[in-house]
């Protein structure tokens, strides 16, 4: 009754098309590449006179955010609007769940309003999977971040940024620095980077911020930043949450900056043309020195720009799959 | 119907009795609730003969971790439904923990449980009272009253204590009352927010973890406190290799500590939670294959005395949530026996060892007389057919739990009858015909 499908089969149709977009884990390289190619076609939409494409016309997209977010939510909303969808935002903090309604009851009530796609952010790992298992056939779920588990659209926009700047993944050495343990972004990036054939993926951080069992990640672990950065092509910094800066995980943000903060000097250890990435929002003087964040090697603002196109690509690929699938089911039964 | 006056001739079964090491095919008689290994003379006229070739008769099983949902959580399962499911797996005695609503921290709740279980004419229930008031870990419970009312021991399951001083005092007081402490070892700080084993699966799924060292640390602590206070202690539901090593070492040093393992930790591993499968969200969490193999080895070498069901029925809604928000626990009773019989074959766990872990092993842990098929013993026994093919679905499921893991599978081995003090508590014929009547579903 509760036997959950494996992530791959839950988010893909039998033909291998996206039904939901929940995690980068288990998605084939061809599909990830197709998303990146598709993103390319949406690039620069914000500069066009007529921004909207009719791909989601008549569809209702609902953002369902159980955690605070400004950037991700706005980008999703804009992406859906550019695709001509009707967009609704539910501020869950002021909704019925605060009155004790369960996530499931809330979902069924919202479904009754004929929503075609839910974009979900939730503090618990697996929440997006749970929602995807419960919605009616034909309704899509996009994971906008669940607990520590996955943030696949962020990972895809990062992959797009890397491909756009560096070309092929195979010759690259990529280092992810900081709080891996609590990062859904890092998990999604690692799966995507490995699937896309990255030469070497490194993770760098103190033991308190690294998962105890890293064996399934196919990464090289470094506790020393200088060693870990040697000759890398891409440096991805992760945001350190404020509540973790001075806690039983780290003594202080000062010490974190001293040991794991990316300064101009440390950046020199990487290849001369290495790029610096960060999912944002950045903590200057904690994960990254101000001058590095604003340097030519930083692609942080490009990431933000590519975020819109990536989400347009994913939204349109997912909802169109659902349309095709429903149509073929109707054809079979009629 | 006065069941006590019924007499039975159990014909042609294999008798397997760990208490006497008997293992032979022999007729057994139940006359006025007493076992006879030779034919009584004269035979009562109304004796019923049950042809039970190809069956095995064992002393009634003892469950060291059942979780009664009554009072307070009847929507998950009642005493009548869940204890009947237990008898259908051969259990004639069961421990139940204090986590009811209200919590069993008073003589009144203990008496309520015992009286209710007696009115429904079921197995012998042994309540375990709360170690601390309201299981809150702050104030000692009224252990003397709990004992007088019928509690066999005390436990703070499912909430680990935060404060070592309170724990020390609680153990001292339990010793004073000569009450057995059931410890489900878990260090509060290392487990508080966790819901899965600290292994590769949880790391990938991004789930908060309960590391093995959380359990081992609590085992080490409790062993030291046990030495210090001289309290009698039993570890309930050990799940990790490290814990087992500590217990083995303590026993080698002469400490009279015992432990059990749940069926879930014997059958499943962390890999079963893949895809955020909430059915396998249990506490202690499902650990690695190395841990599972160590638990099986612990059963073989006798470090682990008993296998318990850790039966925790839930309504559907309790599990319909993201993994860490879903309530932990599994309704293991439907299919319990056939799953263990299969494990016995697959994991090189001799049938004798398995039966010992369900009979004399648990009896020894709770200082109860060893259940026996001996001539003159009270007729507490179970009779099962090891090669009976069947399956469980919603129409013949006995527990009310919506979280049953063994449904719709091909099972081999089925309890046919369970007797307690000469009364037939469970008969497969009675159950089968009820299923056919109520559901119109054929049951074979």
Interface residues (C-beta under 8 A of the other chain):
Chain A: X1 X2 X3 X4 X5 X6 X7 X10 X25 X102 X103 X104 X122 X124 X125 X126 X127 X129 X130 X134 X146 X147 X148 X149 X150 X184 X187 X211 X212 X213 X214 X215 X216 X217
Chain B: X198 X199 X200 X201 X202 X203 X204 X205 X206 X207 X208 X209 X211 X274 X275 X276 X277 X278 X279 X316 X317 X319 X320 X321 X322 X323 X324 X325 X402 X403 X407
